[in-house]
Amino acid sequence: MEEGRVRWAQSGDANIAYRILGDGPVDLVFLGGLTSHIEVLLEEPGLRRWWERLGAIARVILVDRRGLGMSDRIHGPLTLEEEIADLDAVLDAAGADRVVVQAYAAGGPLAISYAAARPDRTLALVLYASIVATERDEEVTWAETPEDRRARFERLLEHWGTGANLEDMAPSSADDPRMRDWLGRLERHSTTPAGMLRIFENLSGVDVRPLLPGLRVPTLVLHRTGDRLIDVGHSRLLADRIPGARLVELPGSDSLPMIGDTEALLGEIEEFLTGSRTQTSGLQRRLLTVLFTDICDATGHAARMGDARWRDLLSAHDDAIRREVERYGGREVKTVGDGYIAAFAGPPSDALRCARTVVPAVRGLGLRIRAGLHTGECELIGDDVGGMAVHIAARVCDMAAPDEILTSGTVYGTVVGSGLEFEARGAHELRGVPGPWPIFALDH
């Protein structure tokens, strides 16, 4: 993916930040929601992969709308007509005559308004979880009342910059501290609480329903049916009112597009724009067994020993586990504070035997650990791994007692007949993971 530097387009007296990624044959401009910073956006590995995939089929133009990110702030009312002029300025500066306009969430009304006002410059619309109107009425019954919307917004501002909104934007990653930290950073770099309040006021009463019947551009409407942030009713109404629009509803509750089944979303967009799909899932996902370990009473150890001695002991702990992981053909993924994550290809028996040696190895250092394992499809993110399989392994580890090795039923079912012995621990709910999961303890 070509790394485009940040540039600014002049729109009246405002500077609008943009950057160009990828070199595909068609131009695509992306309009986001209430948070945007075109440098911080690419710091999240999943979102970076999203743009890399789109950059293979399009020249992607990322824009910080006026008031957000690296663009000039707003100090009063800002109309959609003014933002249409901002977008024209960006496209002129980028040398884009006609573009696919892709939008998410609060970017939807601007994308629709642009397509209505500039049909000569709009090749197509791709609307993912886009809103059609911001306030409830007798038709848009799923939207919030003005009072409820303001109350929710006040709660958002109270926690602005912390990433607390992740619970609604991506519930499957709500317990992921890395994602929460990134979202908090994105919020802080997007705008201040006062700036967000001005954006909220400008969005109040926005309603693009009158424009929909007059749109004459190919339109793809995408939404995850269980989206907890933006009701799927918005997309159903868009698809019903835009002539010839194609609606694709996909399973899932995450609103952020790079969380959950991203391949399904990207495949739909690629097929819409090119007529076919690139089969890339084999390059991005792999069946692995993930081993999670966690030091018991790490806080107590650190308090008793002091920072310097605790750091030395943590280093010895990592070295001891690393030796066993290498012996059994696994690889270290990363260390997270007092935890260790390793991944193993092939049958999970080697990962289980490794776990059995790791427990006594660190006990010799005066430490006790708990361990959890799960086998499933993992997303490959450079040297890191991600996806629901990693979350399940972490949740299984959380359930273990000191010196205990717990596994998911998937691991147990895969190694039946291997000579390894287990004790059934019944079915359990795992935080953030749908459905009950059978848990087993490995004898060691």
N, C-alpha and C positions, 0 to 999 in steps of 0.2 A: 504494500500500500504506500503510495507516495505521501510523504509527510509534508503537507503544505504549511507554511508559516502563517501566522495570524496577520491579516490585513484589515484595513478599514475602508469602507465606502462612505462617501459624503452624501448625506441626504438632508438637504436644507442646511441647517446649522448643526446637525447631529452626525456623529461618527458611529457607523454600524460595523461591528466586528464580524469577520467571516474567515473561514479557511477552507481549502480544497483538499480532499482526500481521494485517492484512487484515480484511475485513468480509464474507466469504462467508456463505452461509445455513446452513452446518453447522459445528459446532465440531470442531476437530482438534487433538489434543495430540501433540507430537513428543517421543520419548524417544531420546536419542542413546547413543553408546557410552562409551568411557573418557575422552574429552575433550569438554568443553563449557564455554562461557562465552557467555551469550546476548547480549552486546554484541560480542565479538570475532567470533562466527560471522557476523555481518552485514557485517564488514569485507571479506570475500572476495566480489568482484563476482559470480562464478558462483553462489555459494551464496545471495547476496542475490536474484539473479534467480529461483533455485529457490523461495524463500519468496514472492516477488512473484507468481509463477505460482500457487502453492498458495493465496496470500491472496486470489486472485480467485474461488476456489470454496469457500473455507472461512475461518472465523475461526481462525487458527493460534495455538496456545498453546505457546510455547517454554519449556522447563523446564530449569533446572540442578538435576540430582539432588543429593541430600544428599552432601556431600563434594566437589562440583565447582563451578567457576565462582564465582558470587556467592552460592551457598547456604552454609549453615553446614558446617563441616568435621565429619568423623567421627573418633572417637577409640577406637573399638573395633568389635566385631561389629555389622553392620547387616543385618537380614533383609529378604527381599522383602516380608514382611507389613508391616514398618515403612515401606517405600517405597510400598506400596499406600496406607497412611494419609497419607503425604506427598502423593501424587497426589490423593487425595480432598480434602485441604486446598486444594490449588491450584485444582482444579475448582470447589470451593465459592466460593473467593475470586473466581474469574473469572466466576462466574455461569453455569457450564456444567453443565446437567443430564445430557445424554448426549453422548458424544464418539466420534469416530473416533480410535483409538489407532494412531499410526504410529510404527514403531520401526526403528532401524538398529543392527546389530552387537550389542553387549552390552546394548542397550535392549530386545532381543527378549524375554528371560526376564521382565522386569518387565511388558511389554505383555501377554504371555500370562497371567501370573499375575493381572494386573488384570482381564482379560476373564473369567477363570475365577471370580474372587472377586466381581466387580461386573458381572454380565451385564446388570443393569438400567441401568447407566450407559454401557455400551459399545455403540455403534451398529455398529461394524465394526473389523476389524483390517487394517492395511497393514504387512506385515513385509518390509523390504528388507534382504537380506544379514544376516539375524538369526541368532544362534546358538541352538541348542537345548540343548546340553550343553557344558561347558567342558573335559571330560577324556575321553580315549579309553577305549572298552571294546569288547567283541566286536561291537556293533552300530554304534557311532559310530566307525568305524575311521579316519575322516579327521581326527578331532580329535587334539590333542597328548597325549602322556603327561604326567603331572604333572611329571616331570623335564625334559622338553623345553619344557614351558610355562614353568616357572620360569626355565630358561636363556634363553629368548627374552625373558622379561620383564626379566631382569637386563640384557640387552643394550639393551632399550628404555630402561631407567632410566639407563644409562650415557650415553646421548645425549639424555636428556629435555630438552626446550626448544630443540632445534636444528632440528627438522623432518626429521631423518634418516629417520623412519618413512615419509616420502612415497614412498619406493621401493616399499614394499609396498602403501600405501594408494591410490596413483595412479601406477603406473609410467609412464604416458604423459606425465606432468608431472614426472618425477623430476629433469629438468634445468632446470626453471623456477625461478629464484631467488626470484621473487615469491611463488610458491606455497609454497616451502620456508620462506621468512621468515614467511609468514602461519601456517603450521602450527606452526612453532616458537613463535610468539607465542601461539597457541591453547593449546599444551601448557603454557607457562609460566603463563598465566592460568587454566588449568583447575585445577591443583593442584601441589603440590610433589612431588618424588620420594618423600618419606616418605608423603604423602597417597595417591599412586598405589599404593604398596605395600600400604596398608590396603585400598584398593579391590580390588586383585588378590586379597588374602587373603579378602575377603568373597565374591568371585566363584568362588573355588575350590570345586569340587564342585557348582556349580549345574547342575541338570538338570530341565527342565520337561516331559520326555516324559510323565510320568504325567498331566499336565493336558490333553494335546492331545485325546484322544478325547471329553472332556466339554465341549469348547468348542461353543457354540451361537450364534456370531455370524458374519456374512459375513466371509470372510477372503481377502485377496489376498496372495500370496507372490511376491516379485520377487527376482531374483538375476542378476548377470552371470556367465555360465558360467565364464569364465576368471579370476574374482576371485582374486587372489593373497593377499589378506589373510584372507578368510573363505571356506572351501570351500563350493561349491554343494551339497554333500551335506546341509548343515544345512537348506537350504530344501526340498530334495526330501523329506527326512524330515518336515518340518513339513507340507508339502502332502499327504503320504500319510496322516498321522495326524489332521489337523484335518478334521472332517466338512464336505464341500462346499467345501473350500478350492480356490482357483484358483492354479495355479503358472504363472508367466511367466518363462522364461529368455531373457535377452537377450545378444547377443554383447558381448565386451569384457573387459578385465582390470583395469580401475579399480574400486576399491571405493567411493571417495568419489562420491556420487551426482551432484555438479555437474561432474564431469570425464567426458569421453566423450560419448556420445549421451544427453544429458539429456532431450531431447524424447521419446524412446521411453519412458523411465521415467515422466515426468510425464504423458504421454498415457495410459499404462495406469492410473495413479492417478486421473486425471480421469474416464476412462471408467467405472472401477469405482464412483466416488462419484456421478457425475452421469448416466451412461448415454450420454455422447457426448464427443467431443474437440473442443477449440478448435484450429483450424489457425493456429498462431502462428509456425511455423518461418520463414515469409517475413519476419516482422518482426524476427526475432532473428538471422538468418543471411543472408549476402550473398556472391555470387561476386566475389572481389577478387584482384588481383595484389599481393602483398606484396613490398616491396623492403627488404632488410636490408643495412646497410653497417656496417663495423667498421674502426677505425683500426688499422693494423699497428704493432706495437711501441709501443703507447700507454704502457705502463709505463716503457719506456726514455725516451720523450719527457718524461714527467712528472718522472722522476728528474733528467734533465739540466736542465730548465727551472725547476723549482720550482713550488710550487702556484699562485701568483698568475699567472705567465706562462702556465702550462698551462691554467688556467681561461679566460684570455682567448683562447688559441688554440682551445680547444674551442668557445667561443662563436662565433668566426669560422667554424670548421668547420661548425657547425650552420646558421649564416646562409647559407653558400655552398650547402649541400645544399638548404636550404629554398627558396631562389630557384629552383633547377632543378626541384624537385618542383612548385612552383606553376606554373612555365612549362608543364609537361607535364600539368597538370590533376589531379595527385595531391594528397594531403593528408598532412601530418605526423601520425603516430599518436603517437609519443613518442620521446624520446631516452633511452637507457639507458647511462649512463656514457660510454664512447667509441663507442657504437653509435647508429645512427639507423634508425628504422622508418617507412616511408611505405606508403600503400595507394592503389591505382588502380582505379577502376571501369572497366568496358568491356574491350575487347581489350587484351592485355598489351603491345602494340607501343609504346604511349606510355611505359609503365614501363621498357621496355628502352632506348628512346632517352634517357629521363631518366638511367638508369644510366650510359650512355655519356658524358653530359656531366658527371655528378657526379665521376667519377674524375679528369679533368683539372682540374676546378674546385678540388678540395681539394689537388691536387698543387702548385698555385700557392701554397699556404700552407706548403709544405714537408712535407706529410703524404701518406702513401700509404694507400689503403683497399682493402679487399676487399668484394665485393658478391655477394649471392645473391637470386634471385627465384623465387617459386612462385605459381601461380594455383590457387585452391581456395576452397571455402566457408569463410567466417570468421564467428565469433560476434561480434555487435556488442554492446559493453559500454560504453554511453555513447559517449565519443569514442575509446575504445580498441577494439582488435580482438583476438580470441583464437581458440583452436581449433588443430587439427592443422595447418592450412595455415600458420599462423604459425610453428609449430615446424619444419616442413619448410623454410621459407625460411631460418630461422636455421641449420639444419644444413647447407644448401647453402652459405650464406655461410661457415661455418666451414671448408669444404673449399677455398675460393678462395685463390690466392696474391696477394701485393700487386699492385694495379692490375688484378686479374682480375675478370671478371663471369661468374658461373656461374648456370645456370638448371636447374630441374627439367625432365624430359621433358614435363611437362604444358604448361609455357610454350612450349617448342620446338614441340610439336605444334599449338599454337593459332595460331602466327604463320607457319607454313610458307606461302611465297608472298608474304610481306610485303616482301621485299628485304633483310631482315636475315640475316646469315650467322653460322653457328655451326660449332664443331668438337666432334664427339662425344668424350666422355671416358669412355664405358663405363658399366656399371651398378655402383652402389655401395650399401652398407648405410649408412643414416643412423641415428645413435644415437637410440634411443627411437621409431623409426618402423618399422613392420613392412614386410618385403619389400625386395627390391633396387630401386633407383631409377636410371633412366638420367639422366646428367648431361651438360650441354652448356655450352661456353664461348662467349660472345658475342664476335664479332670487333669491335674498336673501335680 
